[in-house]
C-alpha cells in the first residue's frame, strides 16, 4: 500500500511499506517512488535505519509514526 507524509520543510514523500523479518527482527522495507529502498526497525520506542541507508532523522521519525499508526489500525 502507498503512503505519503509531509515533512516539516514542506516536502511530501511518497513511499510503500512492506513488513519483513531479518534474522529475528521485524523490519519494514520502505520503497520510495524514485526507486530508493531503505530498511527501518524499531529499537524500544525509537525508529532506526541500517548504517548504509541515509535518511535524515526527521524522515525516519515521520515514517516511523506512519508505521506505528498502521499497526494501531490493524491491532
N, C-alpha and C positions, 0 to 999 in steps of 0.2 A: 504494500500500500504506500502511496506517496504522501509526504507531509511537507509543510513549509513552516519556517519560523522567521520572525522579523528580529534582527539584531538591533542593539541599541544605536548603532550608527546608521540605521535606516536600510540596511541591506537585507533583502529577502533571500533565504536559502531554501532551495527545493531539494528533497532527498527521499530515498526509500530506505526502510529499515527492515532487516531480517534478523531473527534471533538464531543463534547457533551455539555450539559447545566447542570450546577449545581446551583440550586436556580435560580438566574437571571444572572449568569456569564457564558460566553462562556469559556469552558475549553478544554484542549487537553489531552487525555489519551495516555500515551506513554508506550508501552509494549516492553520490551527487550527480546532478544532470550533466556535468562536464565529464563524467566517467571516472572521476576520482573516487576511491573507496578507502574508508578508514574502519578500524575496529575499536569499539568502546566497551568498557566493562566497569562495573561498579565495585568499589572497594569501600565497604561500610556504607557511608552516605555520600561519598564523593565519586564522581564520574571521572575516569581516567582513560587515556588512549595509549596505544602502543608507542614505543620510542620513535619508530620510523614515520608515524603519522604526525602531520604538522598543523593541527587545528589550533586556533587561538583559544584561550581559556573561556572567553565569552561564548564562543560557538559550542564548546564542549558542554558548558552548563546549560545552554538553551536546548541543545539536542537531548541531553540527559533528562531535562524536565519534560520534554516531549515523550520520551520513552517511559518515564515514570507515569505520566498521565495515561498512556496506552495501557499500561499494566493495571492501573486503578479501574479503568473502564471494563477490562476483561474480568477482573477479580470479583 
